[in-house]
Amino acid sequence: MLLPVAISVLIGATAQRITGMGFALIAAPALVILLGPFDGVVIVNLCAVLSSLLILPRVWRDIEWRRFSWLTVPALVGTVAGALLATHVPAPLLQVGVGVLVIVALTVTLVVTRTSHVASGPAPALIAGAASGVMNAAAGVGGPALSVYAVGTRWSQVGFAATAQPYFVVIGLASLIGKLGATGWAVPALDVGTWPVVIGALVVGLALGEFLNPRISHRAARLSVIAIAYVGGAAALADGLIDLAG
């Protein structure tokens, strides 16, 4: 079981370093299947926060702190709203709604970007941050909302990838604290030997991403961000539909 866990973490960390996002979307499905829903999600949250913290020193000078604040404050509010929403709406229905919203919003945004219109100012960031917080707390997919915002505002890939790291640290910690607090601070019941493998795979993945990052064009990285966002929306939609059908 350790090998597929390590591979999932490694690939997720590599994507996070190159594109600025994607760790949870890539690693979560495999880890939840292999470790169970609670342990898998907690490990994903822990690794996502740790990976962003490790990336931070490498991208610090490119972080756009004003955009970070515009996104983070409403995201924290959205996290609370999403948690409350999750307690009143069945999880499969939430996942279907989030999946449809991500796919439609990203598609519309891509169509709009073919015109000369560019979204600007704090309003789009506030909306994207709130949506990301709600989606992250309700269905565990907060990244795609940022992708929609990045595409709609023509945000540079360098600025996006850098600013996303402190953002994911903040909302990741908020989500992690919420989950652990709700379960009486129970930690994943993993074998002691599992932790070095997970952390080692994370570090190797980040090192691989560091090596590949300057060798991949910004256009390719941006297309990867869009693709990851679509995959995240589609995965949430499919998972919700399967649960509803079952």
PyMOL commands that set and color helices and strands:
alter all, ss='L'
color gray80, all
select helices_A, chain A and resi 2-19+23-35+37-62+65-88+91-112+122-139+143-152+157-182+194-215+218-245
alter helices_A, ss='H'
color red, helices_A
deselect
rebuild
show_as cartoon
